[in-house]
Amino acid sequence: MGLIYEKQIVVTDEHIDRNNHVNNVQYVKWVEEIAGEHWDFVKHKTNNPEDIWMLLDHHIQYKKQVYLGELLTIKTFPKTPEGIRQPRKVEFYCNDQLVVDSLTLWVFIDKETQRIIRLENSWLDIL
């Protein structure tokens, strides 16, 4: 699995807004959650398992509405680092159709010093 992390979610009442579809804010929460889950899944393979990621920038595009009871497949993967920034894609699929597309930028922070750690481009090879 490593580089690509995937999970499925069934849309429940708590995800629905007053327009009867998944609330846009809910997608933002899922983007952050799946990034954290992916890190938890792979961090033992790295030299910095105790350090943390901080979100810098978030772009999201909503392509199609999703409704109560539908099954979402969420896929995420890191892209090649851009200096100190680590881009991450998160894609949401419903019925094999891309419904939401997200690109985030993160920085890696030393837990003790609270300073940014610059990761080498090759760090993704261990995943």
C-alpha positions in Angstrom: 0.0 0.0 0.0 2.6 2.6 1.1 2.5 5.5 -1.3 -1.3 5.4 -1.9 -3.7 5.1 1.1 -7.3 4.3 0.6 -10.5 3.9 2.7 -14.2 3.9 2.2 -16.9 5.8 4.1 -20.7 5.4 3.9 -22.3 8.8 4.0 -24.5 9.2 7.2 -26.8 11.8 8.5 -24.0 13.6 10.3 -22.3 14.3 7.0 -25.3 15.9 5.3 -26.1 19.6 5.3 -29.4 21.4 4.8 -29.2 21.0 1.0 -29.3 17.2 1.6 -25.8 16.4 0.3 -22.4 16.0 1.9 -21.4 19.3 3.6 -18.4 20.9 1.9 -16.8 21.4 5.3 -17.0 17.6 5.9 -14.7 17.0 2.9 -12.2 19.3 4.5 -12.3 17.3 7.7 -11.9 14.0 5.7 -8.9 15.4 3.9 -7.2 16.2 7.2 -8.2 12.8 8.7 -7.0 10.6 5.9 -3.7 12.5 5.7 -3.2 11.7 9.4 -4.3 8.1 9.0 -1.9 7.6 6.1 1.0 9.1 8.2 0.1 6.8 11.1 0.2 3.9 8.7 3.7 4.6 7.3 5.6 6.6 9.9 7.3 3.6 11.4 9.2 3.3 8.1 10.7 6.7 8.4 13.5 8.3 10.5 11.1 10.7 12.1 8.1 8.8 13.4 7.4 11.1 16.3 7.4 14.3 14.2 4.3 16.0 12.9 2.7 17.5 9.8 1.3 21.0 9.7 -1.2 22.1 7.0 -0.2 25.2 5.1 -2.5 25.5 2.1 -5.6 23.7 0.9 -7.4 23.7 -2.4 -10.5 21.7 -3.1 -12.7 21.3 -6.1 -16.2 20.0 -5.8 -17.3 18.2 -9.0 -20.5 16.4 -8.1 -22.8 16.1 -5.1 -22.9 13.0 -2.9 -25.9 12.0 -0.9 -27.0 10.0 2.2 -26.2 6.3 2.0 -23.7 6.6 -0.8 -20.3 5.0 -0.6 -17.2 7.2 -0.9 -13.8 5.8 -1.7 -11.1 8.2 -0.6 -7.6 7.9 -2.0 -4.6 10.0 -0.9 -0.9 10.1 -1.7 2.0 12.4 -1.3 3.6 14.0 -4.4 7.2 15.0 -4.9 8.3 17.6 -2.2 8.6 21.2 -3.3 11.4 22.6 -1.1 10.1 22.5 2.4 6.5 21.9 1.2 5.0 18.5 0.8 2.1 18.4 -1.6 -0.6 15.7 -1.0 -3.5 14.7 -3.2 -6.8 13.5 -1.8 -9.4 12.2 -4.2 -13.0 11.3 -3.4 -14.8 8.8 -5.7 -18.5 7.8 -5.7 -19.5 5.0 -8.1 -16.0 5.1 -9.7 -16.5 8.8 -10.5 -14.2 11.5 -9.2 -16.5 13.8 -7.2 -14.1 15.9 -5.1 -10.4 16.7 -5.8 -8.0 18.2 -3.2 -4.4 19.3 -3.2 -2.9 20.3 0.1 0.6 21.6 1.0 2.1 20.5 4.3 5.4 21.1 6.2 7.1 18.6 8.5 7.7 19.9 12.0 10.2 18.6 14.6 8.0 17.8 17.6 10.6 18.9 20.1 12.0 22.1 18.5 8.8 23.1 16.5 11.1 23.8 13.6 10.5 22.8 10.0 12.3 19.7 8.8 13.3 19.7 5.2 12.8 16.2 3.8 14.8 14.9 0.8 12.8 14.1 -2.3 13.9 10.5 -1.9 12.0 10.1 1.4 9.0 8.9 -0.6 11.0 5.9 -1.8 10.7 4.2 1.6 6.9 4.2 1.5 
